[in-house]
Amino acid sequence: MTKYESNVLVSCIGVDNKQHICLPDSDICKCGVKIRRKKLLKNDHKLFSCYECTF
């Protein structure tokens, strides 16, 4: 079991300007991209999602 399967995951925005999934206390996303911000803004739902983080 990986660390992403056992903990709570939150949505975040990566430096590539896509939606990702990450741990609340992490500086990188599930796929390895650095996090730009963890707070989603009003129009962030319009951004594309990372394929690696969604599957």
C-alpha positions in Angstrom: 0.0 0.0 0.0 1.4 3.4 -1.0 1.2 6.5 1.2 -1.5 7.9 -1.1 -3.8 5.0 -0.5 -3.8 5.3 3.3 -4.1 9.1 3.8 -6.5 11.9 3.1 -6.0 13.5 -0.3 -6.8 17.1 -1.2 -7.1 18.9 -4.6 -4.4 21.3 -5.6 -3.0 23.2 -8.5 0.4 22.3 -9.9 3.0 24.5 -11.5 1.8 23.2 -14.8 -1.6 24.9 -14.1 -3.5 21.6 -13.9 -5.6 20.1 -11.2 -3.8 17.5 -9.1 -4.2 15.4 -6.0 -1.8 15.7 -3.0 -1.4 15.0 0.7 -2.2 18.0 2.9 1.3 18.4 4.2 3.2 17.6 1.0 5.1 19.9 -1.4 4.6 17.7 -4.4 1.6 16.1 -6.1 0.8 12.4 -6.4 2.4 12.4 -9.9 5.6 14.3 -8.8 4.8 17.8 -10.0 5.5 20.7 -7.6 2.4 22.4 -6.1 1.6 26.0 -6.9 -1.3 26.2 -4.4 -3.6 24.0 -2.4 -6.5 26.4 -2.1 -8.7 26.2 -5.2 -10.0 29.5 -6.6 -13.3 30.3 -8.2 -12.4 29.2 -11.8 -10.0 26.4 -11.0 -12.7 23.8 -11.9 -12.3 24.9 -15.5 -8.6 23.7 -15.6 -7.6 20.4 -17.0 -6.9 17.5 -14.6 -3.6 15.6 -14.5 -4.1 12.1 -16.0 -1.7 10.4 -13.5 -3.5 11.9 -10.5 -7.0 10.9 -11.6 -6.2 7.2 -12.2 
